[in-house]
Amino acid sequence: VPAGQAVTVALLTLDNDPDLDLELRGPDGAVWRRSAGVGRRERARVLRTGGGPVLVRVLGGDAQAQGARYRLDVSFAAAAKDDALDPNAPPDP
């Protein structure tokens, strides 16, 4: 991911039963963002201020998740300024 760009990864589970989760990780394996909602859709976004790789991990918590079909959509955008008043936004790596 180029410096100053945000990457958004959206996961859509194509099968009805498994509940898959999504993680965005740094090159060292540290989890930067995790989306672990209930349902077929997950979404995570990270801003790469210094640029570099972002690793995507899809996880399934049960036996039904093995072999589950899913689609990943990845998009890049110029970074918007962080909202300093948003207490829920973790710092970007």
FENCOR-V629993 format. One record per pair of residues at least 12 apart in sequence whose ideal C-beta (glycine too) atoms are under 8 Angstrom apart, sorted by the first residue. I is the first residue (numbers start at 1). GAP is how many residues later the second one is. D is the distance in Angstrom with one decimal. If there is no record, write none. Layout:
BEGIN
i->[I:I]
gap->[GAP:GAP]
d->[D:D]
END
This chain:
BEGIN
i->[1:1:1:1:1:1:2:2:2:3:3:3:3:4:4:4:4:4:4:5:5:5:5:5:5:5:6:6:6:6:6:6:6:6:6:7:7:7:7:7:7:7:7:8:8:8:8:8:8:8:9:9:9:9:9:9:9:9:9:10:10:10:10:10:10:10:11:11:11:11:11:11:11:11:12:12:12:12:12:13:13:13:13:13:14:14:14:14:15:15:15:16:17:18:18:18:18:18:19:19:19:19:19:19:19:20:20:20:20:20:20:20:21:21:21:21:21:21:21:21:21:22:22:22:22:22:22:22:22:22:22:23:23:23:23:23:23:24:24:24:24:24:24:24:25:25:25:25:26:26:26:26:26:27:27:27:29:30:32:32:32:33:33:33:46:46:47:47:47:48:48:49:49:49:50:56:56:58:58]
gap->[47:50:51:52:53:75:46:49:74:45:46:47:48:43:44:45:47:74:75:42:43:46:71:72:73:74:39:40:41:42:70:71:72:73:74:17:38:39:41:47:67:68:69:35:36:37:66:67:68:69:13:15:34:35:36:47:63:64:65:31:32:33:62:63:64:65:24:30:31:32:47:59:60:61:28:29:58:59:61:27:28:55:56:57:54:55:56:57:53:54:55:24:47:42:44:46:47:50:19:20:21:41:42:43:46:22:38:39:40:45:48:50:13:14:15:16:21:37:38:39:40:12:13:14:20:21:22:34:35:36:37:12:21:33:34:35:36:20:21:22:30:31:32:33:29:30:31:32:26:27:28:29:67:25:26:28:26:63:14:22:61:12:13:57:46:47:32:35:45:44:45:30:43:44:43:16:18:12:14]
d->[4.2:6.2:6.6:7.1:5.4:6.7:7.4:5.3:7.6:6.5:6.7:5.7:3.4:8.0:7.5:6.5:7.5:6.8:5.2:7.6:5.9:7.5:5.2:6.8:6.5:6.3:5.8:6.9:4.6:7.4:7.1:5.3:7.6:5.0:7.6:7.6:7.0:6.0:6.8:5.4:6.5:7.3:5.5:6.8:7.4:4.4:7.3:5.0:7.9:7.3:6.4:6.3:7.2:5.5:7.6:5.5:6.1:7.3:5.3:7.1:7.3:4.8:7.2:4.5:7.9:7.9:7.4:6.8:4.2:7.2:6.4:5.8:7.5:5.9:6.2:5.7:6.3:4.7:7.5:4.3:7.6:6.2:7.6:5.0:7.7:4.1:5.8:6.3:5.2:5.5:8.0:7.6:4.9:5.5:7.2:4.5:4.1:4.1:6.1:7.1:7.9:7.5:6.8:7.9:7.4:6.8:5.6:6.6:5.2:6.0:6.1:5.9:6.9:6.4:4.3:8.0:6.1:7.4:4.6:7.5:7.2:7.2:4.5:7.8:4.1:7.4:5.3:7.2:7.4:6.1:7.5:7.8:7.2:7.4:4.3:8.0:6.7:4.9:7.9:5.0:5.5:7.3:6.3:7.9:7.3:4.2:7.7:6.1:7.9:7.9:7.4:7.2:5.7:6.4:5.2:7.1:7.6:7.9:5.1:7.5:5.3:6.7:5.3:7.9:6.4:6.7:4.9:7.8:4.0:7.6:7.1:7.4:5.9:7.5:8.0:6.7:7.7:6.4:7.6]
END
